[in-house]
Amino acid sequence: MRDAVSIGASKAITTVRNRLAEELSSLRDEGLQISLEEKDYGSITYIGCNLTDDGNSRNAKAIFRYYIAKILAEVIAHDLPLSEIPRIIRVNYAHFSEEEKAEIINRAINLYKSELYQGNIYKAVRRKNQIITSLLEYLNLNNEVVLEGFLRFRLKEFCDELSTFVDRAVDSYMVDREYDEFVALLRYFVEIQEPKMPLVHVVIRSNGLYRILDERKEVVETEYLEGFVVDLVQHQVDYEDLLLSALITLAPREIIIHLDPDSKVARTVSRVFEGQTALCPERPAGCPLCSYNGALTNKE
């Protein structure tokens, strides 16, 4: 036997096995003969990669180990994060419920995949090359590598990067949870009130501020939208929150929304006043309110 490398893994072993079988077969074209053997030790499966004939190539060992490093770098970059991210969440965020952890895991993995497949190509190539270099340095001194251990103890920068994706997923989850709690509270206030107006229209002015119009399409003056603009500037009050406060105070039976249906405020109003809202059926070109500029009569 000319050379041998043993590769251990517990989570991505099927991918390792398939990738080795596919990629190492190409070495036969260079006259190198490779055999694979597999053994289980506890939760870890080891695949032995044996270079049985070097085809009289002077660089057979270097080529053999480079191919292995390249294959393992692909597995580490593409597959191991799918099991490592859940482990990081279980260790760093143990206080979340299992349902919450599952949601955070899904978000973190999606963030990583988005960066991996749609993000900075240079960064992805640089990451992969760094992993290949680290593997080659390690395999120059060792004939055995366990992938999960190599990731955690030899690729600290990559592990820190995965932890960052987890932290971002947690932040995103917390923002959405707080938003859901906020919407639920507002829905409570809506449900305990009797309707005070039959219909209102919500429009946006050219300056980005909202207006509420009644069923006659006349401006409804409210202290929330008209009186607190100074506070909005001085105290960074969320103007969308003021719109919601005004709508809750007016308690309309029905709300016609003349806004971009994908905007956050349109979605929030629809959720808070569930069953009471409708998007303008004529938007955008056929409705003057959808391009409202404020040139309407104030309600007396």
N, C-alpha and C positions, 0 to 999 in steps of 0.2 A: 504493500500500500504506500502510495506516494505522499498522501496528506489526508487529514480528516478534521472535520469541525463538527461539534455537537451543538445543536440549537434547541434550547428549552423554552417552552411557553405554556401558559395555562389557559389563556382566553382566545388567542388568535391562532391556535395551532392548525386549524383547518386551512386558513388562508396561507400560513407559512408552508404547509405541505403542498398545496396546489401551486403556489408561486415557485417553490423550489423545483417541482416536477416540470413545470413549463419552461422556466428560464435556464436551468442547468442542462436541459436536453440540447440547447443550442451549442453547448461546448463540444458536443460530439463532432460538430462540423470542423472543429479545430483539432480533432484527433484525441481529445480528452475523454476518458471514460469515468462516469460518475455513478455511484450507487447510493441508495438511500435506505436507511433502516430506522425503525421506530421502537421506542421503549417508554413505558409509563413508570414514573416514580411519584407516588402520591398524586397530588393535583397537577403535577407538571409532566408534560409529554416531551420527550427528547427525540429529535430527529438527527440521526448521524449522517453527515454528508461525507462520502468517502471518494477521494480521487484515487482510483485503482490503476489507471494507466495515463501517463502524462503525454503520450504520443511523441516522445522525444523532444518536447518543447522545453526550452530553457526557462521560460517564464510561466510554466504551468501552474506552479503554486500561487504566484502573485495573481494570475488571471482568475484562478479558482476562488481565491479569497475575495477578490474584488467583486466578482459576481455575487457571492454570498452577501457581502456588505451592501451592495446595491439593492438586492432583493429585500433584505431585512430593513433597510432604510425606508423602503416603500411601505412595509408592514407597520413600522413604528410611526410613520407620519400619517398614514391613512386609516389604519385599523386599531392600533392600541389605544388612541384617544377615546374610542367608543366604550372601552372598559375602564380606562384610567379616570375619565371625567366623573363617572358615578362614584368611584372610590374617593376622589377628592371631596365630593359633596358629602359623602357619608362621614368623612373625617372632620371636615371644616364646618359643616352645617348640620350637625347631628340633631339640633333642636327642632328642625322642620319635621312635619309629619311625613309618612311614606308617600302620601298623595302629593304633597308639596314638593318633595324631593324628585318624584317622577316628572313633574312639570318643569322643575329647574334643570334636571338632566336633559330633557328634550330641548329646552331653550339653549343650553350651553353647547350641546352637540350641533344644533342647527347653526349657531354662531360660528363654531369652528369649521363646519363644512362650507359655510358661505365664504369664509376667508380662504379656505383651502382651494375651492373650485372657482370662485368668482372674484377673489381679492387680488392683491399685489402678486403678480407672477414671479417677479424678481425675489420677493420675500420667500415664496414657497420653494423656489429653486435653491436659494441660499440655505434655507432650513434643511432641505434634503441633503445638500452637499456637506453641511456641517455634521449631519448624522452619519453619512458615509465615512467621512474623515475620522470621526470618533470610533466608529466600528472597526475600521482598518487599524487604527492605533491599538485598539484593544485586542484584535485578533492576531496582531503581530506578536503578542506576548501570551495569548491564551488560546486554547483549542475548544473552549466551551463558553457559551454565552446564553444567559436566561434573559429573554427580552424584557419582561416586566421589571426585573432588577436593574437591567442596563438603563432603561428609561429613567427610573427614579434616582439612580445614584451616579450615572455618568452623563445624563443630559439635563442638568439642572435648569439651564435657560429654557429648554423646551417645556419642562414641567412647570416652571413659573408662568410660561405663556398659557398653558392649559388652565392654571389656577386663575389667571386673569379672565379667561372666557367664562369660568364658573362665577367669578365675582360679578361680571357684567350681567350674567343670566339672573343672579340673585337680585341685583339692583332692578332689573327690568321686571322681575316677578313682583317685587315689593311695590313698585310704582303702580303696576296694574291692580294689585290687591287693594291698595289704598284708593285707587280710582273706583273700583267696584264697591268698596265700603261707602265712599262718598255718594255714588249714584243711589245706593240702597237707602241712605239717609234722606236724600232729596225725594226719593219715591215715597217714603213714609209721609213727608210733609204734603206731598201732592194728594195722597190718598185720604188724608184726614180733612181735606178742605172741600167745601161745596163749590162747584163752578160759579164764577162771578161774571164771566163774559162768554158769549157763544163761540166766538172765533177771533183769532189774531193771526197776523202775518209777521214772520221774522225775516228782516231784510238786513243787508249790510251796505253801509254808505261807502262812497269812494275813498273816504279817509280811514276806512277799516273799522269804524265803530258801528254798532248794531242799532237798529230801530225796530220798535214794535208798532204795528198798524192794526187798527180794529177792522171789523167786518166791512166798513165803508172805505177802508184803505186810507184812513186818516191817522196821523201820528198819535200814539198814546203816550202822554208825558208820564214818566215815572221818575221818582227820586233816585232810583238805582242807576239808570242810564244817563240821566241829565244832570243830577246834582253832585255826583261823585267823581267827575272826570279829573278834578284837581287832586283828589285823594289817589286816583289811579296813577297819576304821574309821580306824586310825592312819596307814596307808600308802596308802589309797585303792586297795587291791587290787580288781580286777574279780571280783566273786563268780561271774559266769558262767564266767570262766576257771578258778576253783576247781572248779566243777561238772565241767567238761571234764577237768581233771586227775584228779578222783576217778573218773570213768567210765573213763578210760584205764588207771588203776591197777587197777581192778576187772576190766577186760577182759571184760565180759559178752558172751555169744553173741547175745543179743537185748535190745533196749531198747524198752519201751512208754512213750511220751511222753504225760503227762497235763497238757499245757500248751496255751496258745493256739497253734494251728498257724502263725499268722502272726507270732509273736514271734521276735525275733532268736535267742534261745537255742534254740528248737525247730528253727529252720532250720539253725543251726550244728551242733547234735547230729546232725541228719539227714544233713548233709553229711560230717561227720567219720566217722560210723559208717554210711556208705552201705551199703545192703543189709541192715543189722542193726536198723533202727528201724521202728517202726510207731506211728501216732497211735492213741490209745485209741478203739476203735470205738463206745464207749458215751457219749463225751463230748458235751455236758457234763452233761445232766440225769440220765442213767442210771448214772453212775459216781461212787461216793463219793470215789475218789481224785482226781477232777478238781476237787473242792471240799475237798481235804484240809486239815485244821486242826492236824495234828500229834498227834492223840489215838490213836496206835498204839503197839504194844509194840516196844521196842528189841530188836534181835537180840542174843542173849547171845554 
